[in-house]
Amino acid sequence: MKNINLTKWRYVSSAISILLMITSLAIIGVKGFNWGLDFTGGVVTEVQLDRKITSSELQPLLNAAYQQEVSVISASEPGRWVLRYGDIKSADTEQSNVDIQQALAPLNSEVQVLNSSVVGPQIGQELAEQGGLALLVAMLCILGYLSYRFEWRLASGALFALVHDVVFVLAFFALTQMEFNLTVLAAVLAILGYSLNDSIIIADRIRELLIAKPKLAIQEINNQAIVATFSRTMVTSGTTLMTVGALWIMGGGPLEGFSIAMFIGILTGTFSSISVGTSLPELLGLTPEHYKEQVISDMP
C-alpha cells in the first residue's frame, strides 16, 4: 500500500464532497427541520397498557383523536409507552389524560396514565437558543485549538471537514424529516469531537512529514500520511460503528435519532478527514517551508 498514489482519488472525492455539500445546504434551506417537542413545545405523556398492544394499533387512534402526528415510543418496560404530541388547546394535563383514555377506548384495555407534562413554547425556544449557543461555543473552541496547534492552511482542512460532516448529518434529517430533538443535537456535538479526532491524527502525521522530509512534494506527503494512519482510522471507525449500530438496533425509538446521526457522522467523518481534510491545505499552498524553523539574526 506504500506505493499507492491517492492524489487523483483525493481530488475527485473532494470535488464530489463539495458538490454534495452544496446540495445538502440547498436541502436544508428548502425543507427545513422537523423540530421535536424539545424545541417547539408540547405534551409528553407516559401510559401503561396491555402488553399485547402494539404501536401500529395505538398510532391511528391517537392521530385521529388529536388530529396530528403523535409520536409513540416504546418505553423500557413491556406495555409502557411514551406519547409525544403538540400542545392541545387546553394545557391542563388532567384534560390530556381524559383525552388519551377516550382515544384508546376502542382497544378495550385499561389505560393507566403514569405521568404527563407540558413543555411550553417559551421553554422550547430557550432550549433551541441554548443548543445553538452550545454548537457555536464548541466550534469556536475547536477553531481556537486548531489555530494554536497547526499552521492555518493545515488547520483549514480539519475545520472544513468538521463543517462538511455536520452539514451532511443536518441534510439527512432535513431530507427525511425525522424529528430533530435534543438527543440529535447531542449527536451533532459528539460528531464534531469525533471528526476532529480523525482529522488531527492525519494532520499530525502531515506536519511530522513536512518537518522530516522537506524536499518531498506535498502530494506525496499527504499520500504517505494517509497510508500511515489508514489502518488506525479504519479500526477506530469500524469498532465505533459497531457500537453505534448496536445502539441503533437495541436502543429503540428514544435513541434512534441519536444513533442514526452518529452513524452518518462517523462515516462522513472518516471520509472527509482523508479527502477534503488533506486536499484543501494542499490547494491552499501548504509546503514544508511553512514548518521550517525561522532563524532570527542577532545583527541590528
C-alpha positions in Angstrom: 0.0 0.0 0.0 3.0 2.3 0.4 3.3 2.9 -3.3 -0.4 3.7 -3.9 -0.9 7.2 -5.4 -4.0 8.7 -3.8 -3.8 12.2 -5.2 -6.3 11.7 -8.0 -8.7 9.9 -5.8 -8.5 12.6 -3.2 -9.1 15.4 -5.7 -12.1 13.6 -7.2 -13.7 12.7 -3.9 -13.2 16.2 -2.6 -14.9 17.7 -5.7 -17.8 15.2 -5.1 -18.0 16.1 -1.4 -18.2 19.9 -2.2 -21.0 19.3 -4.7 -22.9 17.1 -2.2 -22.3 19.7 0.5 -23.8 22.5 -1.7 -26.8 20.1 -2.4 -27.1 19.4 1.3 -27.2 23.1 2.1 -30.0 23.6 -0.5 -32.0 20.7 1.0 -31.7 22.3 4.5 -32.7 25.7 3.2 -35.7 24.3 1.2 -37.1 21.6 3.5 -36.0 22.8 7.0 -36.2 20.6 10.0 -39.0 18.7 11.7 -38.3 20.2 15.1 -39.1 17.9 18.1 -41.2 18.9 21.1 -37.9 19.8 22.9 -37.8 22.9 20.7 -41.5 23.6 19.7 -43.2 22.7 23.0 -46.0 20.2 23.5 -47.2 17.4 25.8 -45.3 14.2 26.9 -47.4 11.5 28.4 -46.4 8.1 29.7 -49.1 5.4 29.8 -49.3 1.7 30.8 -51.4 -0.6 28.6 -51.8 -4.3 27.9 -48.5 -5.9 26.8 -50.1 -7.3 23.7 -51.0 -3.9 22.2 -48.6 -2.7 19.5 -47.7 0.8 18.3 -49.5 0.1 15.0 -52.7 -0.2 17.0 -52.0 3.0 19.0 -50.9 5.3 16.3 -54.1 5.6 14.2 -56.3 6.1 17.2 -54.1 8.8 18.7 -53.6 10.6 15.4 -57.3 10.7 14.8 -58.1 11.9 18.3 -55.5 14.7 18.4 -55.7 15.4 14.6 -51.9 15.5 14.4 -49.0 13.1 14.2 -48.4 11.6 17.6 -45.0 10.1 18.4 -45.5 6.7 20.0 -42.3 5.4 21.6 -41.9 2.1 23.5 -40.5 2.6 27.0 -38.2 0.4 29.0 -40.9 -2.0 30.2 -43.4 -4.0 28.1 -46.7 -2.3 27.8 -45.3 1.1 28.7 -45.4 3.8 26.1 -44.3 7.4 25.8 -46.6 9.6 23.8 -45.4 13.0 22.4 -47.7 15.4 20.6 -48.2 19.1 20.1 -49.9 21.1 22.8 -53.7 20.9 22.6 -56.0 23.9 23.2 -56.1 23.2 26.9 -52.7 23.0 28.6 -54.4 21.2 31.5 -52.6 17.8 31.8 -55.7 16.3 33.5 -57.7 17.1 30.4 -55.0 15.4 28.4 -55.3 12.3 30.5 -59.0 12.1 29.8 -58.5 12.6 26.1 -56.0 9.7 26.0 -58.3 7.4 27.8 -61.1 8.2 25.5 -59.0 7.9 22.4 -57.8 4.5 23.4 -61.2 3.2 24.5 -61.6 1.1 21.3 -58.7 -1.1 22.4 -60.8 -2.4 25.3 -57.8 -2.2 27.6 -57.2 -0.5 30.9 -55.3 2.8 30.2 -53.1 3.9 33.2 -51.6 7.3 32.8 -48.4 7.3 34.7 -47.3 10.9 34.2 -48.0 13.8 31.9 -46.1 17.1 31.4 -46.3 20.1 29.2 -43.3 21.7 27.6 -44.3 25.3 26.9 -43.2 27.1 23.7 -41.1 29.5 25.8 -39.1 26.6 27.2 -38.7 25.1 23.7 -37.4 28.4 22.4 -34.9 28.6 25.3 -33.7 25.1 24.6 -33.2 25.9 20.9 -31.2 29.0 21.8 -29.1 27.1 24.3 -28.5 24.3 21.8 -27.4 26.8 19.2 -25.1 28.5 21.7 -23.5 25.2 22.6 -22.8 24.4 19.0 -21.3 27.9 18.4 -19.1 27.7 21.5 -17.9 24.2 20.5 -17.0 25.4 17.0 -15.1 28.5 18.5 -13.2 26.3 20.9 -12.2 23.9 18.1 -11.2 26.9 15.9 -9.0 28.2 18.7 -7.4 24.8 19.3 -6.7 24.3 15.6 -5.2 27.8 15.2 -2.9 27.1 18.1 -1.8 23.7 17.1 -1.4 23.9 13.3 -0.4 26.3 10.6 -3.6 27.9 9.2 -3.5 26.1 5.9 -3.4 22.7 7.7 -6.0 23.8 10.2 -8.4 24.9 7.5 -8.6 21.3 6.2 -9.7 20.0 9.6 -12.1 22.8 10.1 -13.7 22.3 6.7 -14.0 18.6 7.3 -16.0 19.4 10.6 -18.4 21.7 8.7 -18.7 19.1 6.0 -19.7 16.3 8.4 -22.2 18.4 10.3 -23.9 19.7 7.1 -24.3 16.1 5.8 -26.0 15.0 9.1 -28.3 18.0 9.2 -29.2 17.5 5.5 -30.2 13.9 6.2 -32.6 15.0 8.9 -34.0 17.7 6.7 -34.5 15.3 3.7 -36.1 12.5 5.7 -38.0 14.9 8.1 -37.0 12.8 11.0 -37.6 14.5 14.4 -34.8 16.8 15.3 -34.6 16.9 19.1 -32.1 17.4 21.9 -30.6 13.9 21.5 -29.9 14.6 17.8 -28.2 17.9 18.8 -26.1 16.0 21.3 -25.1 13.6 18.5 -24.1 16.6 16.3 -21.8 17.9 19.1 -20.3 14.4 19.5 -19.7 14.2 15.8 -17.7 17.4 16.0 -15.4 15.8 18.5 -15.1 12.5 16.6 -14.4 14.1 13.2 -11.8 16.5 14.8 -10.0 13.5 16.3 -9.8 11.8 12.9 -8.6 14.9 11.2 -6.0 15.7 13.9 -4.4 12.2 13.6 -3.8 12.7 9.9 -2.8 16.4 10.2 -0.2 15.5 12.9 1.3 12.9 10.6 1.4 15.5 7.7 3.1 18.0 10.0 5.7 15.4 11.0 6.5 14.6 7.4 6.7 18.2 6.4 9.4 18.7 9.0 11.2 15.3 8.5 11.1 15.3 4.6 11.2 19.0 3.5 12.2 18.1 -0.1 9.2 15.8 -0.6 6.3 17.1 -2.7 3.2 18.0 -0.7 1.1 15.5 -2.7 3.5 12.7 -1.7 3.5 13.8 1.9 -0.3 13.7 2.0 -0.3 10.3 0.5 2.2 8.9 3.0 0.3 10.5 5.9 -3.0 8.8 4.8 -1.3 5.4 4.3 0.5 5.6 7.6 -2.7 6.3 9.5 -5.2 4.3 7.4 -5.3 1.1 9.5 -5.7 3.1 12.7 -8.5 5.1 11.1 -10.4 2.1 9.8 -10.1 0.1 13.0 -11.3 3.0 15.1 -14.1 3.9 12.8 -15.1 0.2 12.4 -15.3 -0.5 16.1 -17.2 2.7 16.8 -19.7 1.9 14.0 -20.3 -1.5 15.5 -21.1 0.1 18.9 -23.4 2.8 17.4 -25.0 0.1 15.2 -25.8 -2.0 18.3 -27.2 1.1 19.9 -29.3 1.8 16.9 -30.7 -1.7 16.8 -31.2 -2.3 20.5 -31.8 1.2 21.8 -35.3 1.6 20.4 -37.2 4.7 19.4 -35.8 7.1 22.0 -32.2 6.6 20.8 -32.9 6.2 17.1 -32.2 9.8 16.1 -29.0 9.9 18.1 -27.8 6.6 16.7 -28.5 7.5 13.0 -26.9 10.9 13.4 -23.8 9.3 14.9 -23.7 6.5 12.3 -23.8 9.0 9.4 -21.3 11.4 11.2 -18.7 8.6 11.7 -18.9 7.6 8.0 -18.6 11.1 6.7 -16.0 12.0 9.3 -13.8 9.1 8.2 -14.2 10.0 4.6 -13.7 13.8 5.0 -10.6 13.5 7.1 -8.9 11.5 4.3 -10.3 13.5 1.3 -11.1 17.2 1.9 -9.1 17.4 5.1 -5.9 16.7 3.2 -6.8 18.2 -0.2 -7.7 21.7 1.0 -4.4 22.5 2.7 -2.6 21.3 -0.5 -4.7 23.5 -2.7 -4.1 26.5 -0.4 -0.4 26.1 -1.0 0.9 24.3 2.1 4.6 23.4 1.7 7.4 22.2 4.0 8.6 25.9 4.0 5.7 26.7 6.4 7.1 24.4 9.1 10.7 25.5 8.7 12.3 27.0 11.9 12.7 30.7 11.4 16.3 31.9 12.0 16.4 35.3 13.6 19.6 37.3 13.1 21.3 38.9 16.1 22.6 41.7 13.9 20.9 45.0 14.3 
